[in-house]
Amino acid sequence: MRRRATLLQRLHIDGPLLVLLLTLAAGSLFVLYSASGKSWDLLIKQATSFGIGLVSMIVIAQFEPRFMARWVPLAYVLGVMLLVVVDVMGHNAMGATRWINIPGVIRFQPSEFMKILMPATIAWYLSKRTLPPQLKHVGISLMLIGVPFILIVRQPDLGTSLLVLAGGAFVLFMGGLRWRWILSVLAAAVPVAVGMWFFIMHDYQKQRILTFLDPESDPLGTGWNIIQSKAAIGSGGVFGKGWLLGTQSHLDFLPESHTDFIIAVMGEEFGLVGICVLLLLYLLLIGRGLMITAQAQTLFGKLLAGSLTMTFFVYVFVNIGMVSGLLPVVGVPLPFISYGGTSLVTLLSAFGILMSIHTHRKWIAQV
């Protein structure tokens, strides 16, 4: 006798993922309130984005993965078209053109959507081919990855472009990409990096690399953010100074404290214990994502779930690495914690896809 489905099962919501996401949402609002200088305006906007993201997650979870796969090519084309619109007539802010602004209606960042569309597109393409992929299929996949990558680099947004690149690359890797090709790509990375340095990267991006290598060379200029970030994290000690009692952020020593460098605020106020709790939540999310990947019943679902999970890992790793001085600063926010509407909605939508892959697998198994 089959058990009656629970409300979460009927809504195609994965309970463990939902609990972890709501826990992160609640904790992030406390941290953001302090990091933003007790700004209720930012807090309300972030809470609204969480609400919109949760609705998007629930709606997306209702669609079967095979239904999503049908619409992936069209979504990819629309995503690239939006990036072209940004390139031609996008909204400029702080020296970058990354947004489409409809006055009085909405302002959003199309490149964020490519974090989902890119792995979904490569997963859709490879799921219809024999694996491991042949050289021509790898070449077409790289072309599909390269178009949005170049458009996002032009904005310029190196952080998002690298995440989009990683999303597509993870699908290729999971599809059984031959090791000799992987090693060839790694070998080619050196001349490509040299070419990007001389012909593509902007001066401020080059300066970020130089600052990463020696932040003390310009302590009052380009090295300021990293030096203050490490000072904030170190001053928090084991248990932190306490909520709202951080000095680096509240005295404006730490720029971008509510976005890219918010974990420095968390480290100062909640100490090593607070950061370890956050890392544990991230680890549980990633572990659940990998479990869903292993249990996926279709090749498309397996490739997409694995790529989304590993891209989320890169998201976390890059932000924490750059804030602690282990990686160059590339402008990647901390997932679910940093302020940002489009990024938040995109992340929750990605977890909606994971829930769809998992819960529809259960539904198919019970029929």
LINKAVEN-V115100 format. One record per residue. N is the residue number from 1. RES is the residue in one small letter. SS is DSSP state (A for helix, B for strand, O for the rest). Layout:
n=N res=RES ss=SS
n=N res=RES ss=SS
//
This chain:
n=1 res=m ss=O
n=2 res=r ss=O
n=3 res=r ss=O
n=4 res=r ss=O
n=5 res=a ss=O
n=6 res=t ss=O
n=7 res=l ss=A
n=8 res=l ss=A
n=9 res=q ss=A
n=10 res=r ss=A
n=11 res=l ss=O
n=12 res=h ss=O
n=13 res=i ss=O
n=14 res=d ss=O
n=15 res=g ss=A
n=16 res=p ss=A
n=17 res=l ss=A
n=18 res=l ss=A
n=19 res=v ss=A
n=20 res=l ss=A
n=21 res=l ss=A
n=22 res=l ss=A
n=23 res=t ss=A
n=24 res=l ss=A
n=25 res=a ss=A
n=26 res=a ss=A
n=27 res=g ss=A
n=28 res=s ss=A
n=29 res=l ss=A
n=30 res=f ss=A
n=31 res=v ss=A
n=32 res=l ss=A
n=33 res=y ss=A
n=34 res=s ss=A
n=35 res=a ss=A
n=36 res=s ss=O
n=37 res=g ss=O
n=38 res=k ss=O
n=39 res=s ss=O
n=40 res=w ss=A
n=41 res=d ss=A
n=42 res=l ss=A
n=43 res=l ss=A
n=44 res=i ss=A
n=45 res=k ss=A
n=46 res=q ss=A
n=47 res=a ss=A
n=48 res=t ss=A
n=49 res=s ss=A
n=50 res=f ss=A
n=51 res=g ss=A
n=52 res=i ss=A
n=53 res=g ss=A
n=54 res=l ss=A
n=55 res=v ss=A
n=56 res=s ss=A
n=57 res=m ss=A
n=58 res=i ss=A
n=59 res=v ss=A
n=60 res=i ss=A
n=61 res=a ss=A
n=62 res=q ss=O
n=63 res=f ss=O
n=64 res=e ss=O
n=65 res=p ss=A
n=66 res=r ss=A
n=67 res=f ss=A
n=68 res=m ss=A
n=69 res=a ss=A
n=70 res=r ss=A
n=71 res=w ss=A
n=72 res=v ss=A
n=73 res=p ss=A
n=74 res=l ss=A
n=75 res=a ss=A
n=76 res=y ss=A
n=77 res=v ss=A
n=78 res=l ss=A
n=79 res=g ss=A
n=80 res=v ss=A
n=81 res=m ss=A
n=82 res=l ss=A
n=83 res=l ss=A
n=84 res=v ss=A
n=85 res=v ss=A
n=86 res=v ss=A
n=87 res=d ss=A
n=88 res=v ss=A
n=89 res=m ss=A
n=90 res=g ss=O
n=91 res=h ss=B
n=92 res=n ss=B
n=93 res=a ss=B
n=94 res=m ss=O
n=95 res=g ss=O
n=96 res=a ss=B
n=97 res=t ss=B
n=98 res=r ss=B
n=99 res=w ss=B
n=100 res=i ss=B
n=101 res=n ss=B
n=102 res=i ss=B
n=103 res=p ss=O
n=104 res=g ss=O
n=105 res=v ss=O
n=106 res=i ss=B
n=107 res=r ss=B
n=108 res=f ss=B
n=109 res=q ss=O
n=110 res=p ss=A
n=111 res=s ss=A
n=112 res=e ss=A
n=113 res=f ss=A
n=114 res=m ss=A
n=115 res=k ss=A
n=116 res=i ss=A
n=117 res=l ss=A
n=118 res=m ss=A
n=119 res=p ss=A
n=120 res=a ss=A
n=121 res=t ss=A
n=122 res=i ss=A
n=123 res=a ss=A
n=124 res=w ss=A
n=125 res=y ss=A
n=126 res=l ss=A
n=127 res=s ss=A
n=128 res=k ss=O
n=129 res=r ss=O
n=130 res=t ss=O
n=131 res=l ss=O
n=132 res=p ss=O
n=133 res=p ss=O
n=134 res=q ss=O
n=135 res=l ss=A
n=136 res=k ss=A
n=137 res=h ss=A
n=138 res=v ss=A
n=139 res=g ss=A
n=140 res=i ss=A
n=141 res=s ss=A
n=142 res=l ss=A
n=143 res=m ss=A
n=144 res=l ss=A
n=145 res=i ss=A
n=146 res=g ss=A
n=147 res=v ss=A
n=148 res=p ss=A
n=149 res=f ss=A
n=150 res=i ss=A
n=151 res=l ss=A
n=152 res=i ss=A
n=153 res=v ss=A
n=154 res=r ss=O
n=155 res=q ss=O
n=156 res=p ss=O
n=157 res=d ss=O
n=158 res=l ss=A
n=159 res=g ss=A
n=160 res=t ss=A
n=161 res=s ss=A
n=162 res=l ss=A
n=163 res=l ss=A
n=164 res=v ss=A
n=165 res=l ss=A
n=166 res=a ss=A
n=167 res=g ss=A
n=168 res=g ss=A
n=169 res=a ss=A
n=170 res=f ss=A
n=171 res=v ss=A
n=172 res=l ss=A
n=173 res=f ss=A
n=174 res=m ss=A
n=175 res=g ss=O
n=176 res=g ss=O
n=177 res=l ss=O
n=178 res=r ss=O
n=179 res=w ss=A
n=180 res=r ss=A
n=181 res=w ss=A
n=182 res=i ss=A
n=183 res=l ss=A
n=184 res=s ss=A
n=185 res=v ss=A
n=186 res=l ss=A
n=187 res=a ss=A
n=188 res=a ss=A
n=189 res=a ss=A
n=190 res=v ss=A
n=191 res=p ss=A
n=192 res=v ss=A
n=193 res=a ss=A
n=194 res=v ss=A
n=195 res=g ss=A
n=196 res=m ss=A
n=197 res=w ss=A
n=198 res=f ss=A
n=199 res=f ss=A
n=200 res=i ss=O
n=201 res=m ss=O
n=202 res=h ss=O
n=203 res=d ss=A
n=204 res=y ss=A
n=205 res=q ss=A
n=206 res=k ss=A
n=207 res=q ss=A
n=208 res=r ss=A
n=209 res=i ss=A
n=210 res=l ss=A
n=211 res=t ss=A
n=212 res=f ss=A
n=213 res=l ss=A
n=214 res=d ss=O
n=215 res=p ss=A
n=216 res=e ss=A
n=217 res=s ss=A
n=218 res=d ss=A
n=219 res=p ss=O
n=220 res=l ss=O
n=221 res=g ss=O
n=222 res=t ss=O
n=223 res=g ss=O
n=224 res=w ss=A
n=225 res=n ss=A
n=226 res=i ss=A
n=227 res=i ss=A
n=228 res=q ss=A
n=229 res=s ss=A
n=230 res=k ss=A
n=231 res=a ss=A
n=232 res=a ss=A
n=233 res=i ss=A
n=234 res=g ss=A
n=235 res=s ss=A
n=236 res=g ss=O
n=237 res=g ss=O
n=238 res=v ss=O
n=239 res=f ss=O
n=240 res=g ss=O
n=241 res=k ss=O
n=242 res=g ss=O
n=243 res=w ss=O
n=244 res=l ss=O
n=245 res=l ss=O
n=246 res=g ss=O
n=247 res=t ss=A
n=248 res=q ss=A
n=249 res=s ss=A
n=250 res=h ss=A
n=251 res=l ss=O
n=252 res=d ss=O
n=253 res=f ss=O
n=254 res=l ss=O
n=255 res=p ss=O
n=256 res=e ss=O
n=257 res=s ss=O
n=258 res=h ss=O
n=259 res=t ss=O
n=260 res=d ss=O
n=261 res=f ss=O
n=262 res=i ss=A
n=263 res=i ss=A
n=264 res=a ss=A
n=265 res=v ss=A
n=266 res=m ss=A
n=267 res=g ss=A
n=268 res=e ss=A
n=269 res=e ss=A
n=270 res=f ss=A
n=271 res=g ss=A
n=272 res=l ss=A
n=273 res=v ss=A
n=274 res=g ss=A
n=275 res=i ss=A
n=276 res=c ss=A
n=277 res=v ss=A
n=278 res=l ss=A
n=279 res=l ss=A
n=280 res=l ss=A
n=281 res=l ss=A
n=282 res=y ss=A
n=283 res=l ss=A
n=284 res=l ss=A
n=285 res=l ss=A
n=286 res=i ss=A
n=287 res=g ss=A
n=288 res=r ss=A
n=289 res=g ss=A
n=290 res=l ss=A
n=291 res=m ss=A
n=292 res=i ss=A
n=293 res=t ss=A
n=294 res=a ss=A
n=295 res=q ss=A
n=296 res=a ss=O
n=297 res=q ss=O
n=298 res=t ss=O
n=299 res=l ss=A
n=300 res=f ss=A
n=301 res=g ss=A
n=302 res=k ss=A
n=303 res=l ss=A
n=304 res=l ss=A
n=305 res=a ss=A
n=306 res=g ss=A
n=307 res=s ss=A
n=308 res=l ss=A
n=309 res=t ss=A
n=310 res=m ss=A
n=311 res=t ss=A
n=312 res=f ss=A
n=313 res=f ss=A
n=314 res=v ss=A
n=315 res=y ss=A
n=316 res=v ss=A
n=317 res=f ss=A
n=318 res=v ss=A
n=319 res=n ss=A
n=320 res=i ss=A
n=321 res=g ss=A
n=322 res=m ss=A
n=323 res=v ss=A
n=324 res=s ss=O
n=325 res=g ss=O
n=326 res=l ss=O
n=327 res=l ss=O
n=328 res=p ss=O
n=329 res=v ss=O
n=330 res=v ss=O
n=331 res=g ss=O
n=332 res=v ss=O
n=333 res=p ss=O
n=334 res=l ss=O
n=335 res=p ss=O
n=336 res=f ss=O
n=337 res=i ss=O
n=338 res=s ss=O
n=339 res=y ss=O
n=340 res=g ss=O
n=341 res=g ss=A
n=342 res=t ss=A
n=343 res=s ss=A
n=344 res=l ss=A
n=345 res=v ss=A
n=346 res=t ss=A
n=347 res=l ss=A
n=348 res=l ss=A
n=349 res=s ss=A
n=350 res=a ss=A
n=351 res=f ss=A
n=352 res=g ss=A
n=353 res=i ss=A
n=354 res=l ss=A
n=355 res=m ss=A
n=356 res=s ss=A
n=357 res=i ss=A
n=358 res=h ss=A
n=359 res=t ss=A
n=360 res=h ss=A
n=361 res=r ss=A
n=362 res=k ss=A
n=363 res=w ss=A
n=364 res=i ss=A
n=365 res=a ss=A
n=366 res=q ss=A
n=367 res=v ss=O
//
